[in-house]
Amino acid sequence: MSSFFDKLRMTLFDKLRVTFFDKLRMTLFDKLRMTFFDKLRVTFFDKLRVTFFDKLRMTLFDKLRVTLFDRLKGNFKKI
């Protein structure tokens, strides 16, 4: 008697687990991953890239460009 119910439990619940929970995992968590983490990546990391790296580029390279070309321009004026 116990073997019949064990087999029934194994087959029925394993099939239910495989179909229902895998579908739930595929739909719910993939949608959550797609919406939440993609929005987080788009908003947070793009803002970080835009603000931090653009400021770094603006300050560092503009200072380098200003000093280098002003010195070159100053040397040409002396000639």
N, CA, C and O of each residue as an XYZ file, in Angstrom:
316
protein
N       0.817     -1.185      0.000
C       0.000      0.000      0.000
C       0.865      1.254      0.000
O       0.560      2.242     -0.669
N       1.904      1.195      0.732
C       2.765      2.369      0.815
C       3.501      2.606     -0.502
O       3.780      3.754     -0.846
N       3.814      1.568     -1.230
C       4.521      1.757     -2.496
C       3.633      2.441     -3.534
O       4.122      3.251     -4.322
N       2.369      2.135     -3.546
C       1.455      2.780     -4.490
C       1.371      4.283     -4.226
O       1.463      5.093     -5.148
N       1.196      4.640     -2.960
C       1.080      6.058     -2.634
C       2.411      6.786     -2.788
O       2.446      7.967     -3.133
N       3.481      6.088     -2.534
C       4.787      6.703     -2.767
C       5.001      6.989     -4.246
O       5.498      8.052     -4.619
N       4.625      6.035     -5.081
C       4.753      6.248     -6.525
C       3.834      7.364     -6.997
O       4.211      8.199     -7.819
N       2.613      7.360     -6.457
C       1.666      8.410     -6.827
C       2.185      9.777     -6.392
O       2.116     10.744     -7.150
N       2.685      9.849     -5.213
C       3.227     11.101     -4.696
C       4.423     11.544     -5.519
O       4.555     12.721     -5.854
N       5.275     10.617     -5.837
C       6.461     10.968     -6.609
C       6.088     11.450     -8.004
O       6.611     12.458     -8.480
N       5.199     10.740     -8.644
C       4.874     11.130    -10.015
C       4.033     12.397    -10.052
O       4.321     13.311    -10.825
N       3.017     12.458     -9.241
C       2.106     13.599     -9.289
C       2.793     14.884     -8.840
O       2.719     15.902     -9.529
N       3.447     14.842     -7.708
C       4.042     16.063     -7.183
C       5.298     16.464     -7.941
O       5.599     17.652     -8.061
N       6.019     15.504     -8.444
C       7.170     15.876     -9.265
C       6.729     16.531    -10.562
O       7.345     17.495    -11.018
N       5.669     16.012    -11.154
C       5.155     16.639    -12.369
C       4.603     18.020    -12.070
O       4.808     18.962    -12.835
N       3.906     18.132    -10.961
C       3.366     19.435    -10.578
C       4.498     20.417    -10.297
O       4.441     21.575    -10.712
N       5.497     19.963     -9.610
C       6.634     20.819     -9.288
C       7.351     21.246    -10.550
O       7.715     22.413    -10.701
N       7.552     20.325    -11.437
C       8.275     20.639    -12.662
C       7.483     21.609    -13.522
O       8.036     22.590    -14.018
N       6.220     21.350    -13.699
C       5.456     22.204    -14.610
C       5.088     23.530    -13.965
O       5.385     24.587    -14.521
N       4.455     23.494    -12.816
C       3.928     24.723    -12.230
C       5.033     25.651    -11.750
O       5.058     26.832    -12.096
N       5.939     25.114    -10.956
C       6.942     25.988    -10.366
C       7.990     26.433    -11.378
O       8.530     27.534    -11.268
N       8.274     25.605    -12.341
C       9.189     26.060    -13.382
C       8.557     27.145    -14.235
O       9.225     28.106    -14.619
N       7.288     26.997    -14.529
C       6.603     28.053    -15.276
C       6.511     29.323    -14.452
O       6.694     30.425    -14.968
N       6.227     29.161    -13.171
C       6.169     30.329    -12.297
C       7.528     31.007    -12.226
O       7.626     32.232    -12.303
N       8.559     30.213    -12.082
C       9.906     30.768    -12.016
C      10.260     31.443    -13.323
O      10.836     32.530    -13.329
N       9.923     30.813    -14.419
C      10.260     31.385    -15.712
C       9.511     32.681    -15.961
O      10.091     33.652    -16.446
N       8.249     32.702    -15.639
C       7.482     33.908    -15.953
C       7.708     35.002    -14.921
O       8.060     36.127    -15.275
N       7.511     34.683    -13.665
C       7.547     35.716    -12.636
C       8.950     36.272    -12.444
O       9.146     37.487    -12.483
N       9.915     35.406    -12.239
C      11.245     35.897    -11.926
C      11.963     36.455    -13.145
O      12.767     37.378    -13.018
N      11.688     35.918    -14.308
C      12.284     36.514    -15.495
C      11.707     37.888    -15.766
O      12.427     38.803    -16.165
N      10.414     38.034    -15.550
C       9.820     39.359    -15.716
C      10.358     40.320    -14.672
O      10.646     41.479    -14.972
N      10.491     39.836    -13.448
C      11.034     40.685    -12.393
C      12.470     41.059    -12.705
O      12.865     42.213    -12.545
N      13.243     40.094    -13.147
C      14.634     40.358    -13.490
C      14.712     41.318    -14.658
O      15.531     42.237    -14.658
N      13.877     41.114    -15.642
C      13.919     41.974    -16.809
C      13.506     43.395    -16.470
O      14.135     44.351    -16.922
N      12.466     43.537    -15.687
C      11.998     44.893    -15.422
C      12.855     45.579    -14.367
O      13.366     46.673    -14.607
N      13.016     44.968    -13.224
C      13.681     45.650    -12.117
C      15.159     45.864    -12.377
O      15.659     46.983    -12.265
N      15.857     44.798    -12.723
C      17.298     44.926    -12.860
C      17.699     45.676    -14.118
O      18.721     46.362    -14.130
N      16.913     45.556    -15.170
C      17.223     46.350    -16.353
C      16.974     47.825    -16.097
O      17.743     48.673    -16.550
N      15.909     48.137    -15.374
C      15.675     49.534    -15.023
C      16.761     50.045    -14.098
O      17.213     51.182    -14.233
N      17.180     49.212    -13.159
C      18.256     49.618    -12.260
C      19.538     49.848    -13.035
O      20.250     50.824    -12.796
N      19.830     48.959    -13.955
C      21.040     49.101    -14.749
C      20.952     50.340    -15.622
O      21.914     51.099    -15.738
N      19.813     50.536    -16.223
C      19.664     51.680    -17.121
C      19.732     52.986    -16.341
O      20.444     53.907    -16.742
N      19.013     53.076    -15.251
C      18.977     54.358    -14.553
C      20.241     54.587    -13.736
O      20.899     55.614    -13.900
N      20.586     53.670    -12.876
C      21.688     53.915    -11.947
C      23.035     53.966    -12.646
O      23.791     54.922    -12.475
N      23.336     52.946    -13.429
C      24.663     52.890    -14.017
C      24.834     53.889    -15.146
O      25.935     54.399    -15.353
N      23.772     54.177    -15.878
C      23.894     55.208    -16.901
C      24.058     56.580    -16.275
O      24.832     57.399    -16.772
N      23.344     56.841    -15.197
C      23.535     58.113    -14.507
C      24.925     58.202    -13.913
O      25.553     59.260    -13.956
N      25.409     57.111    -13.364
C      26.764     57.106    -12.819
C      27.774     57.346    -13.920
O      28.722     58.111    -13.743
N      27.579     56.697    -15.055
C      28.497     56.870    -16.170
C      28.427     58.295    -16.685
O      29.455     58.913    -16.961
N      27.234     58.807    -16.811
C      27.082     60.159    -17.352
C      27.672     61.184    -16.397
O      28.421     62.064    -16.821
N      27.349     61.084    -15.133
C      27.807     62.129    -14.223
C      29.281     61.970    -13.880
O      30.055     62.912    -14.053
N      29.677     60.823    -13.408
C      31.040     60.675    -12.907
C      32.073     60.725    -14.021
O      33.031     61.495    -13.951
N      31.882     59.909    -15.046
C      32.904     59.837    -16.076
C      32.909     61.063    -16.969
O      33.963     61.459    -17.466
N      31.757     61.668    -17.182
C      31.758     62.907    -17.955
C      32.417     64.035    -17.180
O      33.141     64.845    -17.758
N      32.176     64.095    -15.892
C      32.854     65.113    -15.088
C      34.350     64.863    -15.055
O      35.142     65.802    -15.140
N      34.738     63.607    -14.934
C      36.162     63.286    -14.951
C      36.777     63.657    -16.288
O      37.864     64.232    -16.344
N      36.076     63.325    -17.366
C      36.575     63.653    -18.694
C      36.626     65.158    -18.881
O      37.602     65.683    -19.418
N      35.596     65.851    -18.450
C      35.564     67.292    -18.627
C      36.666     67.967    -17.834
O      37.344     68.854    -18.351
N      36.851     67.567    -16.610
C      37.845     68.264    -15.798
C      39.257     67.871    -16.197
O      40.105     68.736    -16.416
N      39.512     66.594    -16.291
C      40.881     66.145    -16.546
C      41.353     66.525    -17.938
O      42.424     67.113    -18.089
N      40.574     66.199    -18.952
C      41.029     66.441    -20.314
C      40.930     67.902    -20.703
O      41.736     68.376    -21.504
N      39.974     68.623    -20.165
C      39.927     70.054    -20.461
C      41.102     70.777    -19.829
O      41.673     71.678    -20.442
N      41.466     70.403    -18.633
C      42.647     71.014    -18.011
C      43.904     70.666    -18.787
O      44.768     71.517    -18.996
N      44.005     69.420    -19.212
C      45.170     69.016    -19.996
C      45.206     69.751    -21.324
O      46.265     70.207    -21.755
N      44.062     69.869    -21.972
C      43.986     70.555    -23.259
C      44.294     72.034    -23.097
O      45.027     72.609    -23.903
N      43.748     72.647    -22.075
C      43.970     74.079    -21.869
C      45.437     74.354    -21.580
O      46.019     75.271    -22.160
N      46.031     73.588    -20.708
C      47.428     73.868    -20.367
C      48.357     73.535    -21.520
O      49.286     74.295    -21.793
N      48.134     72.427    -22.199
C      49.029     72.020    -23.279
C      48.954     72.979    -24.451
O      49.984     73.423    -24.958
N      47.750     73.301    -24.883
C      47.622     74.171    -26.051
C      47.942     75.622    -25.724
O      48.423     76.353    -26.589
N      47.689     76.046    -24.513
C      48.089     77.409    -24.150
C      49.602     77.533    -24.119
O      50.145     78.566    -24.508
N      50.268     76.526    -23.674
C      51.735     76.561    -23.681
C      52.274     76.530    -25.099
O      53.227     77.238    -25.425
N      51.660     75.702    -25.945
C      52.095     75.681    -27.342
C      51.816     77.019    -28.016
O      52.652     77.533    -28.759
N      50.653     77.574    -27.758
C      50.292     78.861    -28.341
C      51.227     79.951    -27.820
O      51.610     80.844    -28.574
N      51.592     79.890    -26.557
C      52.517     80.868    -25.983
C      53.893     80.758    -26.602
O      54.563     81.771    -26.798
N      54.331     79.543    -26.915
C      55.636     79.367    -27.552
C      55.630     79.893    -28.973
O      56.636     80.431    -29.433
N      54.523     79.749    -29.673
C      54.453     80.268    -31.037
C      54.410     81.789    -31.047
O      54.907     82.413    -31.985
N      53.825     82.397    -30.018
C      53.792     83.857    -29.957
C      55.188     84.425    -29.733
O      55.502     85.514    -30.213
N      56.021     83.694    -29.009
C      57.386     84.161    -28.751
C      58.224     84.145    -30.020
O      59.139     84.955    -30.171
N      57.917     83.232    -30.929
C      58.691     83.116    -32.169
C      58.225     84.180    -33.093
O      58.727     84.291    -34.211
